[in-house]
Amino acid sequence: MSVYTYHYGRVPEPLLYSNASDRACRLHALLTRWGDTKPDKQPTRQELAAQLRCSVDSLDRAIKELEDGGFLTVTPQYVEGTKVRVANDYRLEDSRKDAATETSRNGEGAGDGGRKDAATGAGEGGRTGAAANRKKGSKRQPKKKEGSAAQQPRPEVDELCQLLADRIIANDGSPAVYRPRVSTNAWRDPMRLLLDKDLAVDKDGLPVPFQARVEKVRKAINWCQDDDFWRRQILSPGNLREKYNRLRLAAAPPSSNGHRNGNGQPARRELPQMDIASLPPTDPAEMEAYYDRLLEQRTQAQGASP
């Protein structure tokens, strides 16, 4: 099978086998192709979004993925002498240092073996820049953010995500849907923020020990998945974080003062019980005797007073 009539956009193996989204991989390939064909022109965000057939916001998220993974460096460009922003300068970080992996202001190749001309390089179909760099042994790994909390191993976060997935599956959730989500950032990030940010201090502003926070989240997961109503509302850590305070109020025992119930709603006040023995009789015959006794008691009380 011959494939030499095709033109290619390239994705490095570290990105290909990473947790990056499909759109981020396509964006990387698109930028390499742009460097081949238009080395002297910076792409605008609108142009990139149009070629990826997505919104500008979705494009920005893909750019952020590549930046966080160390595959892309974005330098904003401005009109000289002003603060008017124009197209960005995109620099792809890869083991190859050639024009195909770089779209910059001047489009110059960074390596001796790079393509001298984007048009002739595409026609020849060679990858001499990559080969020369491999011979030199100048393979560079993607950059990593050393201090990023999202990149650090978090056993407690993984444990709570797994617990939620297991409880959802036990409530007739699909294993094929929920088990793959446990290790994704879409599940890990809300769970991490719930532990590290939302539950970091108590109502008095005092710090809460980390293990106490973990136990609170564990109890919230088990309680909501045992409840017929809340098990249908909490199907991800994002739902859990968003509705945690409502869950806490719903799970709280009824208030002892009678003013609030367990859901935090105003409770019906109990009326004081009256002594029915002190009420007048309703039978006509008994009523006459009752009032006669009452009049006699008042007369005696008035005669006894000085």
C-alpha contacts under 8 A as a table, 3 or more apart, distances in Angstrom:
res1	aa1	res2	aa2	distance
2	S	5	T	7.69
3	V	6	Y	5.89
4	Y	7	H	7.91
4	Y	125	G	7.69
7	H	122	A	7.25
8	Y	29	A	7.95
8	Y	33	R	6.80
9	G	28	H	7.89
9	G	29	A	4.26
9	G	30	L	5.92
9	G	31	L	7.67
9	G	32	T	5.55
9	G	33	R	4.86
10	R	28	H	7.23
10	R	29	A	4.73
10	R	32	T	6.21
10	R	33	R	7.58
11	V	15	L	6.66
11	V	16	L	6.31
11	V	25	C	6.51
11	V	28	H	6.23
11	V	29	A	5.50
12	P	15	L	5.50
12	P	16	L	6.14
12	P	94	D	7.01
13	E	16	L	4.76
13	E	17	Y	6.09
14	P	17	Y	5.56
14	P	18	S	6.05
14	P	142	P	7.56
15	L	18	S	5.01
15	L	19	N	7.90
15	L	20	A	6.83
15	L	25	C	7.03
15	L	71	F	7.61
16	L	20	A	7.80
16	L	25	C	6.94
19	N	184	T	7.97
20	A	24	A	6.23
20	A	25	C	6.99
20	A	65	E	6.66
20	A	66	L	7.78
21	S	24	A	5.28
21	S	25	C	6.59
21	S	62	A	7.57
22	D	25	C	5.19
22	D	26	R	6.24
23	R	26	R	5.01
23	R	27	L	6.06
23	R	52	L	7.70
23	R	62	A	6.23
24	A	27	L	5.03
24	A	28	H	6.33
24	A	62	A	4.59
24	A	63	I	6.85
24	A	65	E	6.60
24	A	66	L	6.50
25	C	28	H	5.17
25	C	29	A	6.38
26	R	29	A	5.08
26	R	30	L	6.04
26	R	52	L	7.54
27	L	30	L	4.94
27	L	31	L	6.16
27	L	48	L	7.89
27	L	52	L	7.24
27	L	62	A	7.20
27	L	63	I	7.75
28	H	31	L	5.21
28	H	32	T	6.39
28	H	66	L	7.87
28	H	92	L	7.75
29	A	32	T	5.21
29	A	33	R	6.29
30	L	33	R	5.09
30	L	34	W	6.10
31	L	34	W	4.89
31	L	35	G	6.21
31	L	92	L	7.90
31	L	101	T	7.55
31	L	102	E	7.65
31	L	103	T	6.96
32	T	35	G	5.10
32	T	36	D	6.46
32	T	92	L	7.92
32	T	100	A	4.99
32	T	101	T	4.99
32	T	102	E	6.60
32	T	103	T	7.42
33	R	36	D	5.02
33	R	37	T	6.39
33	R	100	A	6.64
34	W	37	T	5.28
34	W	38	K	5.42
34	W	39	P	6.87
34	W	43	P	7.99
34	W	100	A	7.87
34	W	103	T	6.99
35	G	38	K	5.57
35	G	39	P	4.72
35	G	99	A	5.96
35	G	100	A	5.07
35	G	101	T	6.66
35	G	102	E	5.76
35	G	103	T	4.78
35	G	107	G	7.12
35	G	118	A	7.42
36	D	39	P	6.29
36	D	99	A	6.52
36	D	100	A	5.09
36	D	118	A	4.64
36	D	119	A	7.04
36	D	121	G	7.75
36	D	122	A	6.89
37	T	118	A	5.75
37	T	119	A	6.52
38	K	41	K	5.59
38	K	42	Q	7.91
38	K	118	A	7.69
39	P	42	Q	7.66
39	P	99	A	7.44
39	P	103	T	5.88
39	P	104	S	6.98
39	P	105	R	7.79
39	P	106	N	6.94
39	P	107	G	4.35
39	P	108	E	7.63
39	P	118	A	7.16
40	D	103	T	7.90
40	D	104	S	7.27
40	D	105	R	6.11
40	D	106	N	5.44
40	D	107	G	5.30
41	K	103	T	8.00
41	K	104	S	7.82
41	K	105	R	6.89
42	Q	87	A	5.89
42	Q	88	N	6.64
42	Q	89	D	6.35
42	Q	90	Y	7.73
42	Q	103	T	6.86
42	Q	104	S	6.71
42	Q	105	R	6.64
43	P	47	E	6.19
43	P	48	L	6.58
43	P	87	A	6.12
43	P	88	N	7.27
44	T	47	E	5.18
44	T	48	L	6.38
44	T	86	V	7.66
44	T	87	A	4.76
44	T	88	N	6.85
45	R	48	L	5.16
45	R	49	A	6.03
45	R	56	V	6.54
45	R	59	L	7.45
45	R	87	A	7.24
46	Q	49	A	5.10
46	Q	50	A	6.09
46	Q	56	V	6.37
47	E	50	A	5.15
47	E	51	Q	6.34
48	L	51	Q	5.21
48	L	52	L	6.20
48	L	59	L	7.50
49	A	52	L	5.09
49	A	53	R	5.86
49	A	54	C	5.27
49	A	55	S	5.80
49	A	56	V	5.52
49	A	58	S	7.92
49	A	59	L	5.78
50	A	53	R	4.89
50	A	54	C	6.43
50	A	55	S	7.70
51	Q	54	C	7.96
54	C	58	S	6.22
54	C	59	L	6.80
55	S	58	S	5.21
55	S	59	L	6.33
56	V	59	L	4.91
56	V	60	D	6.18
57	D	60	D	5.05
57	D	61	R	6.43
58	S	61	R	5.16
58	S	62	A	6.41
59	L	62	A	5.08
59	L	63	I	6.21
60	D	63	I	5.00
60	D	64	K	6.14
61	R	64	K	5.01
61	R	65	E	6.28
62	A	65	E	5.06
62	A	66	L	6.47
63	I	66	L	5.24
63	I	67	E	6.19
63	I	72	L	7.64
64	K	67	E	4.99
64	K	68	D	6.00
65	E	68	D	5.18
65	E	69	G	6.15
66	L	69	G	5.12
66	L	70	G	6.21
66	L	71	F	5.05
66	L	72	L	5.33
67	E	70	G	5.14
67	E	71	F	5.88
67	E	72	L	4.84
67	E	73	T	6.04
67	E	74	V	7.73
68	D	71	F	7.69
68	D	144	K	7.27
68	D	145	K	7.22
69	G	72	L	7.80
69	G	142	P	6.60
69	G	143	K	6.45
69	G	144	K	6.29
70	G	73	T	7.54
70	G	93	E	6.79
70	G	142	P	4.80
70	G	143	K	4.08
70	G	144	K	5.98
71	F	92	L	5.84
71	F	93	E	4.73
71	F	94	D	6.62
71	F	142	P	5.93
71	F	143	K	7.20
72	L	90	Y	6.95
72	L	91	R	5.76
72	L	92	L	4.52
72	L	93	E	5.37
73	T	90	Y	6.01
73	T	91	R	5.10
73	T	92	L	6.35
73	T	93	E	7.11
74	V	88	N	6.49
74	V	89	D	5.74
74	V	90	Y	4.85
74	V	91	R	6.38
75	T	88	N	5.80
75	T	89	D	5.00
75	T	90	Y	6.59
76	P	85	R	7.05
76	P	86	V	7.53
76	P	87	A	7.17
76	P	88	N	4.63
76	P	89	D	6.18
77	Q	85	R	5.85
77	Q	86	V	5.55
77	Q	87	A	6.12
77	Q	88	N	5.32
77	Q	89	D	6.55
78	Y	82	T	6.71
78	Y	83	K	5.96
78	Y	84	V	5.36
78	Y	85	R	4.31
78	Y	86	V	5.41
79	V	82	T	5.50
79	V	83	K	6.75
79	V	84	V	5.54
79	V	85	R	6.44
79	V	86	V	6.75
89	D	103	T	6.97
89	D	104	S	5.39
89	D	105	R	6.55
90	Y	102	E	7.16
90	Y	103	T	5.59
90	Y	104	S	6.08
91	R	101	T	7.62
91	R	102	E	5.14
91	R	103	T	5.79
91	R	104	S	6.38
92	L	101	T	5.62
92	L	102	E	5.33
92	L	103	T	7.45
93	E	101	T	7.51
93	E	142	P	7.06
94	D	97	K	7.13
94	D	101	T	7.04
94	D	140	R	6.74
94	D	141	Q	7.57
94	D	142	P	7.14
95	S	130	A	7.43
95	S	133	N	7.45
95	S	138	S	6.99
95	S	139	K	4.88
95	S	140	R	5.07
95	S	141	Q	7.28
96	R	101	T	6.81
96	R	129	G	6.42
96	R	130	A	4.87
96	R	133	N	6.46
96	R	139	K	7.81
97	K	101	T	6.62
97	K	102	E	7.69
97	K	109	G	6.89
97	K	110	A	5.19
97	K	111	G	5.09
97	K	114	G	6.75
97	K	129	G	6.58
97	K	130	A	7.16
97	K	133	N	7.60
98	D	101	T	5.70
98	D	102	E	6.73
98	D	109	G	4.74
98	D	110	A	5.48
98	D	111	G	5.61
98	D	113	G	7.20
98	D	114	G	4.17
98	D	115	R	6.30
98	D	129	G	5.67
98	D	130	A	7.48
99	A	102	E	5.21
99	A	103	T	7.20
99	A	107	G	6.54
99	A	108	E	6.33
99	A	109	G	4.46
99	A	110	A	7.06
99	A	114	G	6.11
99	A	115	R	5.99
99	A	116	K	7.82
99	A	118	A	7.16
100	A	103	T	7.74
100	A	115	R	7.57
100	A	118	A	7.68
102	E	107	G	7.10
102	E	109	G	7.64
103	T	107	G	5.80
104	S	107	G	5.01
104	S	108	E	7.66
108	E	116	K	8.00
109	G	112	D	7.78
109	G	114	G	5.57
109	G	115	R	6.70
109	G	116	K	6.90
110	A	114	G	6.97
111	G	114	G	5.27
111	G	129	G	6.54
111	G	133	N	8.00
112	D	129	G	7.00
112	D	132	A	7.92
113	G	128	T	5.36
113	G	129	G	3.88
113	G	130	A	7.39
113	G	131	A	7.80
113	G	132	A	5.78
113	G	133	N	7.70
114	G	127	R	7.83
114	G	128	T	6.37
114	G	129	G	4.15
114	G	130	A	7.64
115	R	118	A	6.29
115	R	120	T	7.80
115	R	121	G	5.31
115	R	128	T	7.55
115	R	129	G	6.93
116	K	120	T	7.80
116	K	121	G	7.12
117	D	120	T	5.38
117	D	121	G	5.81
118	A	121	G	5.10
118	A	122	A	6.06
119	A	122	A	5.30
119	A	123	G	6.32
120	T	123	G	4.99
120	T	124	E	6.14
121	G	124	E	5.21
121	G	125	G	6.10
121	G	126	G	6.64
122	A	125	G	5.13
122	A	126	G	7.58
127	R	130	A	5.57
127	R	131	A	6.41
128	T	131	A	5.00
128	T	132	A	6.01
129	G	132	A	5.25
129	G	133	N	6.27
130	A	133	N	5.24
130	A	134	R	6.17
131	A	134	R	5.10
131	A	135	K	6.31
132	A	135	K	5.16
132	A	136	K	6.39
133	N	136	K	5.02
133	N	137	G	6.20
133	N	138	S	5.61
133	N	139	K	7.21
134	R	137	G	4.96
134	R	138	S	6.28
134	R	139	K	6.66
135	K	138	S	7.85
145	K	148	S	5.52
145	K	151	Q	7.41
146	E	151	Q	7.76
148	S	151	Q	5.53
148	S	152	Q	6.99
149	A	152	Q	5.47
150	A	189	D	7.04
154	R	157	V	5.33
154	R	158	D	6.37
155	P	158	D	5.11
155	P	159	E	6.01
156	E	159	E	4.99
156	E	160	L	6.24
156	E	214	V	7.26
157	V	160	L	5.31
157	V	161	C	6.21
157	V	188	R	6.44
157	V	191	M	6.20
157	V	192	R	6.01
158	D	161	C	5.12
158	D	162	Q	6.07
158	D	182	V	7.14
158	D	183	S	7.15
158	D	188	R	6.98
159	E	162	Q	5.12
159	E	163	L	6.14
160	L	163	L	4.94
160	L	164	L	6.22
160	L	191	M	7.65
160	L	217	V	7.67
160	L	218	R	6.65
161	C	164	L	5.25
161	C	165	A	6.25
161	C	182	V	5.58
161	C	187	W	6.82
161	C	188	R	6.96
161	C	191	M	7.22
161	C	237	P	7.13
162	Q	165	A	5.10
162	Q	166	D	6.04
162	Q	179	R	7.79
162	Q	182	V	5.89
163	L	166	D	5.12
163	L	167	R	6.18
163	L	218	R	7.94
163	L	221	I	7.73
164	L	167	R	5.21
164	L	168	I	6.15
164	L	221	I	6.20
164	L	222	N	7.99
164	L	235	L	7.99
164	L	236	S	7.49
164	L	237	P	7.81
165	A	168	I	5.14
165	A	169	I	6.11
165	A	178	Y	5.76
165	A	179	R	6.34
165	A	182	V	6.95
165	A	236	S	7.97
166	D	169	I	5.11
166	D	170	A	6.09
166	D	179	R	7.95
167	R	170	A	4.94
167	R	171	N	6.32
167	R	222	N	7.50
167	R	225	Q	6.40
168	I	171	N	5.07
168	I	172	D	6.82
168	I	173	G	5.23
168	I	178	Y	7.89
168	I	225	Q	7.01
168	I	231	R	7.67
168	I	235	L	6.89
169	I	172	D	5.26
169	I	173	G	3.94
169	I	174	S	5.80
169	I	175	P	5.93
169	I	178	Y	7.31
170	A	173	G	6.59
171	N	225	Q	7.64
171	N	231	R	7.98
173	G	177	V	7.90
173	G	178	Y	7.40
174	S	177	V	5.30
174	S	178	Y	6.28
175	P	178	Y	5.32
175	P	179	R	5.47
176	A	179	R	6.18
176	A	180	P	6.96
177	V	180	P	6.44
177	V	181	R	7.21
178	Y	181	R	5.33
178	Y	182	V	6.94
179	R	182	V	5.67
180	P	183	S	6.67
180	P	184	T	7.60
181	R	184	T	5.32
181	R	186	A	7.62
181	R	187	W	6.54
182	V	187	W	6.13
182	V	188	R	7.31
183	S	187	W	7.09
183	S	188	R	6.86
184	T	187	W	5.59
184	T	188	R	6.20
185	N	188	R	4.76
185	N	189	D	5.41
186	A	189	D	6.02
186	A	190	P	7.15
186	A	238	G	8.00
187	W	190	P	6.05
187	W	191	M	6.56
187	W	236	S	6.80
187	W	237	P	5.68
187	W	238	G	7.05
188	R	191	M	5.29
188	R	192	R	6.00
188	R	237	P	7.67
189	D	192	R	5.07
189	D	193	L	6.13
190	P	193	L	5.11
190	P	194	L	6.06
190	P	237	P	5.67
190	P	238	G	5.34
190	P	241	R	6.51
191	M	194	L	5.11
191	M	195	L	6.40
191	M	237	P	5.51
191	M	238	G	7.38
191	M	241	R	7.14
192	R	195	L	5.25
192	R	196	D	5.94
193	L	196	D	5.07
193	L	197	K	5.18
193	L	198	D	6.59
194	L	197	K	5.70
194	L	198	D	4.87
194	L	199	L	6.20
194	L	241	R	5.84
195	L	198	D	6.29
195	L	199	L	5.54
195	L	200	A	6.71
195	L	210	F	7.65
195	L	213	R	6.11
195	L	214	V	6.83
195	L	217	V	7.81
196	D	199	L	6.54
196	D	200	A	5.64
197	K	200	A	5.25
198	D	201	V	7.67
199	L	202	D	7.03
199	L	208	V	7.21
199	L	213	R	6.22
200	A	207	P	5.86
200	A	208	V	5.57
200	A	209	P	7.90
200	A	210	F	7.77
200	A	213	R	7.49
201	V	204	D	7.61
201	V	205	G	5.26
201	V	206	L	5.13
201	V	207	P	4.30
201	V	208	V	5.16
202	D	205	G	5.27
202	D	206	L	5.48
202	D	207	P	6.45
202	D	208	V	6.28
203	K	206	L	7.48
208	V	212	A	6.71
208	V	213	R	6.77
209	P	212	A	5.31
209	P	213	R	6.55
210	F	213	R	5.09
210	F	214	V	6.36
211	Q	214	V	4.96
211	Q	215	E	6.21
212	A	215	E	5.09
212	A	216	K	6.24
213	R	216	K	5.07
213	R	217	V	6.37
214	V	217	V	5.28
214	V	218	R	6.15
215	E	218	R	4.97
215	E	219	K	6.13
216	K	219	K	5.24
216	K	220	A	6.18
217	V	220	A	4.96
217	V	221	I	6.17
218	R	221	I	5.23
218	R	222	N	6.36
219	K	222	N	5.21
219	K	223	W	5.97
220	A	223	W	5.12
220	A	224	C	6.05
220	A	244	Y	7.79
220	A	247	L	7.27
220	A	248	R	7.55
221	I	224	C	5.45
221	I	225	Q	6.18
221	I	240	L	7.84
222	N	225	Q	5.31
222	N	226	D	6.18
223	W	226	D	5.18
223	W	227	D	6.37
223	W	251	A	7.58
224	C	227	D	5.18
224	C	230	W	5.09
224	C	231	R	5.43
224	C	234	I	7.14
224	C	247	L	7.33
225	Q	228	D	7.56
225	Q	230	W	6.64
225	Q	231	R	4.47
225	Q	234	I	7.72
226	D	231	R	6.79
227	D	230	W	5.46
227	D	231	R	5.82
228	D	231	R	5.81
228	D	232	R	7.30
229	F	232	R	5.91
229	F	233	Q	7.09
230	W	233	Q	4.92
230	W	234	I	6.15
231	R	234	I	5.56
231	R	235	L	7.29
232	R	235	L	6.91
233	Q	239	N	7.21
234	I	237	P	7.64
234	I	239	N	5.20
234	I	240	L	5.69
235	L	239	N	6.41
235	L	240	L	7.72
236	S	239	N	5.28
236	S	240	L	6.38
237	P	240	L	4.79
237	P	241	R	6.03
238	G	241	R	5.24
238	G	242	E	6.12
239	N	242	E	5.15
239	N	243	K	6.07
240	L	243	K	5.44
240	L	244	Y	5.52
241	R	244	Y	5.23
242	E	245	N	7.96
243	K	246	R	5.35
243	K	247	L	6.18
244	Y	247	L	5.02
244	Y	248	R	6.17
245	N	248	R	4.98
245	N	249	L	6.35
246	R	249	L	5.19
246	R	250	A	6.10
247	L	250	A	5.03
247	L	251	A	6.06
248	R	251	A	5.25
248	R	252	A	6.16
249	L	252	A	5.18
249	L	262	G	6.74
249	L	263	N	5.65
249	L	264	G	6.27
250	A	262	G	5.97
250	A	263	N	4.70
250	A	264	G	7.45
251	A	262	G	7.08
251	A	263	N	7.73
252	A	262	G	5.60
252	A	263	N	7.49
253	P	261	N	7.91
253	P	262	G	5.29
254	P	260	R	7.02
254	P	261	N	4.76
254	P	262	G	4.05
254	P	263	N	7.82
255	S	258	G	5.99
255	S	259	H	7.06
255	S	260	R	5.59
255	S	261	N	5.68
255	S	262	G	6.56
257	N	260	R	7.45
258	G	261	N	7.12
258	G	267	A	6.09
258	G	268	R	7.34
258	G	269	R	6.37
258	G	270	E	7.93
259	H	266	P	5.74
259	H	267	A	5.08
259	H	268	R	7.27
259	H	269	R	6.89
260	R	263	N	7.75
260	R	264	G	5.50
260	R	265	Q	5.44
260	R	266	P	4.66
260	R	267	A	4.80
261	N	264	G	5.40
261	N	265	Q	5.60
261	N	266	P	6.41
261	N	267	A	5.37
262	G	265	Q	7.41
275	D	278	S	5.95
275	D	279	L	7.62
276	I	279	L	5.41
280	P	287	M	6.93
280	P	290	Y	7.24
281	P	284	P	7.92
281	P	286	E	6.29
281	P	287	M	5.44
281	P	290	Y	7.45
282	T	286	E	7.47
282	T	287	M	6.35
283	D	286	E	5.38
283	D	287	M	5.88
284	P	287	M	4.97
284	P	288	E	6.53
285	A	288	E	5.70
285	A	289	A	6.94
286	E	289	A	5.31
286	E	290	Y	6.10
287	M	290	Y	4.99
287	M	291	Y	6.36
288	E	291	Y	5.44
288	E	292	D	6.24
289	A	292	D	5.05
289	A	293	R	6.26
290	Y	293	R	5.30
290	Y	294	L	6.27
291	Y	294	L	4.84
291	Y	295	L	6.09
292	D	295	L	5.19
292	D	296	E	6.20
293	R	296	E	5.06
293	R	297	Q	6.17
294	L	297	Q	5.18
294	L	298	R	6.36
295	L	298	R	5.20
295	L	299	T	6.19
296	E	299	T	5.12
296	E	300	Q	6.21
297	Q	300	Q	5.21
297	Q	301	A	6.18
298	R	301	A	5.01
298	R	302	Q	6.20
299	T	302	Q	5.17
299	T	303	G	6.21
300	Q	303	G	5.13
300	Q	304	A	6.16
301	A	304	A	5.21
301	A	305	S	6.37
302	Q	305	S	5.30
303	G	306	P	7.68
